[in-house]
Amino acid sequence: MTALQDQPGEVFAILCVSTKLRVIAYHEVSRGTLDATLVHPREVFKPAILESAASIILLHNHPSGDPTPSREDLRLTRQLVECSKLLDLRIHDHVIIGRERFISLAQRGNL
């Protein structure tokens, strides 16, 4: 959380997770502007496949400090979940990081 909360622009990253739910790698997928970053499914899943990850956790920050998900955040999450089904690669969560707090889309039922 501390690595992303102080970034001046949006950063989208993934944690690659093993079958025993251990984090095996962190990969930054994209860096954007103050309030947006371009994320393509191909770039999200490529590092997970190369790491032989069993599953992934999506992460991104909101430089504004407010981790409330936008409509675009929810749309992207739905798109990535659908893609993950084709690859048989589970997405455990999408965590949005703000200033000293975060929101888990899995906990909110948006996954």
Secondary structure, DSSP 8 states (H G I E B T S, - for coil): -HHHHT-SS-EEEEEEE-TTS-EEEEEEEEE--SS-----HHHHHHHHHHTT-SEEEEEEE-TTS-----HHHHHHHHHHHHHHHHHT-EEEEEEEE-SS-EEETTTTT--
